[in-house]
Each structure stands twice: as C-alpha cells, then as structure tokens.
Amino acid sequence: MKKIEILIVEDEPKLAQTLTDFLRIQNYEVLHAIAGGKALDIFRENKKKIDLVLLDLMLPDISGYTVLKEIRKLSEVPVIILSARSAVVDQMSGFEKGADDYITKPFTLGLVKLHIEAVLKRAGKMRSMLEYKELRADLSGQLVYCRDQLMETTRKEFDLLVYFMEHVGIVLPRNMILDAVWEYDYTGDVRTIDTLVKQLRKKLGEQCNYIRTVYGIGYIFGEDPHETDGKM
C-alpha cells in the first residue's frame, strides 16, 4: 500500500526538520522545500504522488499565497497553511484563496497530526482499515478484531498496535515507539512501552500476537520465519 506523501514548504530549518522527522515516524513520505519556487518545481514533478501540502506563508522568495495560487491551477490537493499570522482576517484570507485548513504558529506536533488526519479523511485519502493475517484494525472506529472477534483496547493500546501494523518486519527501538505513539510530549521512560506491550500481548492471545521482542533494542511486528509457530 502506497504511503501518504506530504510536501512541507517551510524555510525555517529547525522547524522543517522537526516536522519531517515527526511525519516520517508517523509513516508518511515527506518532501521538503525551503522556498516557494522550489516548492512549485517539486510539486509539478510529483503532483500525482503528493497527497497533502503543509505551506508556510512567509517564504524567502515568493509568498505562500502565490504558491497556493499556482498549486490550485494544477491540482485540488489538500493544503494546510502554517503561519504565525493568527488574526481571523488572515485565516479567512487563507481559506478564500483555496486552503483546506489553517494552523497558527506556534503549534504542537500532536495538533498538526490531528489536522492532517482530519483533512486527509475529508479528502478521502485516509486508510480506514489495516490488516495483518488474522488481525484487523478499523482506523475510523478505533476497533481491533482478532479472527473477526472484537478485542477491547485502550486508546494507547490501539495507537501502539496500529504503529506496529504500519511497520511490519521493521525493528523499532523503544525510544522511536515512544516518540511516535506519545507524539514527543511524554516525559516518562521507555519502560512504559514494555508495560503496554505486555497488556497488548495478553489481549491478543496466541492467535494474533505478532509482537516480538528484540532484546536490548525494542520490538518487531510480524511472524518470525525461523519460528515454527510464528509467535514469540
């Protein structure tokens, strides 16, 4: 399944890198441009692949509004404006010029994630179901099914399981899981992950437990080809 691809147009290096790292952890593909002209070049080359644009208004060469105007000549791709301009008139102007959403700076990464998911859902680009062998996760309803039997989960258990299912066969260090599932705002330690995994394994049982420990590092999701029963 193709990953959702996001173009970030932001000239502040630290913010752009933070957004890029965060979105990649969330399993998005990311392209980045530091100026409006470069953003338009990237968009023209990749317009069939780009699913969403995060667009700063204050760019070093041309206005973000000019970028938005040119994008709208080519595509109806969802565009979320990121701007320090917080006045209502600025937000109204953004929507009038064709933006799908408007986030004022400073913002939290968790807020950006929620806005992205909401816009993609409205655009019909969000996946509604993840499946792996006997396990299904309904993303819109936040429901988990093991062999078609509904499995009760907490919100964090669900988020963790979805993260595992989006990264089948990839070794995931505990700190990376913590950043992804708690969205950079958690001040506890990585042992929280072990506790949550223990709870998930108990609920998944033998039939749907595909979470395997990589000792000293973290976890990997998926059947072990070297194990006869595929579980650990």
HELIX and SHEET records of a PDB file:
HELIX    1   1 PRO A   13  ILE A   25  1                                  13    
HELIX    2   2 GLY A   36  ASN A   46  1                                  11    
HELIX    3   3 GLY A   64  LEU A   74  1                                  11    
HELIX    4   4 VAL A   88  GLU A   96  1                                   9    
HELIX    5   5 LEU A  109  ARG A  122  1                                  14    
HELIX    6   6 ARG A  155  MET A  165  1                                  11    
HELIX    7   7 ARG A  174  TRP A  182  1                                   9    
HELIX    8   8 ARG A  191  CYS A  208  1                                  18    
SHEET    1   A 5 GLU A  29  ALA A  33  0                                        
SHEET    2   A 5 GLU A   5  VAL A   9  1                                        
SHEET    3   A 5 ILE A  50  ASP A  56  1                                        
SHEET    4   A 5 VAL A  79  SER A  83  1                                        
SHEET    5   A 5 ASP A 101  THR A 104  1                                        
SHEET    1   B 4 MET A 129  TYR A 132  0                                        
SHEET    2   B 4 LEU A 135  ASP A 138 -1                                        
SHEET    3   B 4 LEU A 143  CYS A 146 -1                                        
SHEET    4   B 4 GLN A 149  MET A 151 -1                                        
SHEET    1   C 3 LEU A 172  PRO A 173  0                                        
SHEET    2   C 3 GLY A 218  PHE A 221 -1                                        
SHEET    3   C 3 ILE A 211  VAL A 214 -1                                        
END                                                                             
